Amino acid sequence: MWRLVPLKLGRLSRALKLAALGSLLVLMLLHSPSLLASWQRNELADRRFLQLNKCPACFGTSWCRRFLNGQVGFEAWGRLRLLDFLNVKNVYFAQYGEPREGGRRRVVLKRLGSQRELAQLDQSICKRATGRPRCDLLQAMPRTEFARLNGDVRLLTPEAVEGWSDLVHCPSQRLLDRLVRRYAETKDSGSFLLRNLKDSERMQLLLTLAFNPEPLVLQSFPSDEGWPFAKYLGACGRMVAVNYVGEELWSYFNAPWEKRVDLAWQLMEIAEQLTNNDFEFALYLLDVSFDNFAVGPRDGKVIIVDAENVLVADKRLIRQNKPENWDVWYESKFDDCDKEACLSFSKEILCARVTVDHNYYAVCQNLLSRRATWRGTSGGLLHDPPSEIAKDGRLEALLDECTNPKKRYGRFQAAKELRGYLAQLSHNAR
């Protein structure tokens, strides 16, 4: 009798899906004139669709000429606004071309939040400025905390923005100078002096920092300098453009073993680079899942494509201030939760220790080990190794120690050995 329940639920689920699809087709037929119009019209050249009218409560204007000149266009089904309800994350694929270059290339467009989150942002700005949920954002922004640094303010200081987002949970002056100097939504980039920005540009920078700092992460730690992030291209209103990297990491879950070993090695190298680098900034990934990484189709390079939840700790500042236990190695606590892509961490400790194993822990637990679970599938990227490797047992032992260490500081050593072992396996597989 109990076996009939999942069968009935399965039939019900299929019936609901068919009904939803049928309803969608009916809606499309009923709206066929507007459907045809949306297919033919390039809405990315529409100021209101870009929400350019909401600036300076927006993310920038550096790419507006390209958008408004029709150089950016949605791909295929992205043109149909009827399908927007399925696009919860507000991420689109588009084609961009420069007239002088002749060709076109794929780009990714992001609104940096869901429709609900963006509506909440508008309401928050209006309530702070006027006490009402609706208002003229252009008039309201100068009356919010986003305008507190307007005028003759020299620097963006930690006291002004600390805790606004993961990026600035514990900001140093060195980090904030870097954010301002590399801010791409101004013509006068290159100076760390905040007073060189227009008031509208300062408000855009602060709003981005508070709402979703991903563009600032991509600008401050650019791919052109070897950082493993997607390349930031520009923004217009509330639409940000980044370079298209390739298929998400999840699409390689069942790739040939040799390919998966190479991807795993790259992921561990990313964890190492973000933890230990010559700049002495530790970039801790607080949201690690298969959807947040992508793989280049030509070079096979792994790139981080979702950088909203990145905490940056300045190791120089930690050494200078010497908070309690600053030089004691910190081991992240293993969390055997029943949810997908979950991690256990303390932001305060990440900000106060020089030596931290968080990135190794995040990559091993959520991507590589047998405990990694995503979209209902478990086993991790290194599932089903060849028989000789499985029999040897070294890979499984290193992954287990990297995920849930049994020895003190075991994860540090396991991560180091795992990087070397994966490099060896990858080299041997070529």
Protein Blocks (a to p, Z undefined) as FASTA:
>chain_A
ZZmmmmmmmmmmmmmmmmmmmmmmmmmmmmmmmmmmmmmpcfklgfklnommmpcbbfbj
klmmmmmnopaccehjlmpmklmmmmmnopacdddddfklopacdddddehiafklmmmm
mmmmmmmmnopabdcfklmmmmcmklmmgcjdfbdcfklmgokamklmmccfklmmmmmm
mockbfkghiabfklpcfklmmmmmmmmmmommlmmmmmmcfklopacdcdfbdehjacc
dddfbdcfklmmmgcfklmmmmmmmmmmmmmmmmpcfkopacddfbdcfklpccdfklop
acdfbfkbccdddfklmmmnopghklgccdddddddfbehiacddfklmmmcfbdcklmm
mmmmmmmmmmlcgehiahijmgoiafklmmnommmmmmmmmmmccbghklmmmmmmmmmm
mmmmmmmmZZ
